[in-house]
Amino acid sequence: MGQVVGLRRGFSSPGFEQGKPSEFDRFVNSVLNDVAELPDRTSPDDEPDMMLVTAEELKVILCTRLAEALSVTNGDRS
């Protein structure tokens, strides 16, 4: 994936700019990857980078990834 996308165009974390992905970068990229891997989705021909996701799907992905990140942060690496 390589590029971290934020709410502002061109946003990236300081660690990523130095070539060292941070936990933040890994979190964002895991969410982007999960959205990209949703089944039966095709980007419009004129917007190949567009990702199609419903609000409910995004909510599930974010909640799942946040729960994982918080459990790792709190020392639960199961």
BELBELSUL-V523640 format. One record per pair of residues at least 24 apart in sequence whose ideal C-beta (glycine too) atoms are under 7 Angstrom apart, sorted by sequence separation. I is the first residue (numbers start at 0). J is the second residue. D is the distance in whole Angstrom. If there is no record, write none. Layout:
BEGIN
i:j:d
I:J:D
I:J:D
END
This chain:
BEGIN
i:j:d
3:27:5
3:28:7
34:60:6
4:31:7
33:60:5
0:28:5
30:60:6
0:31:6
30:61:6
0:32:6
30:64:5
29:64:5
26:64:6
26:68:5
END
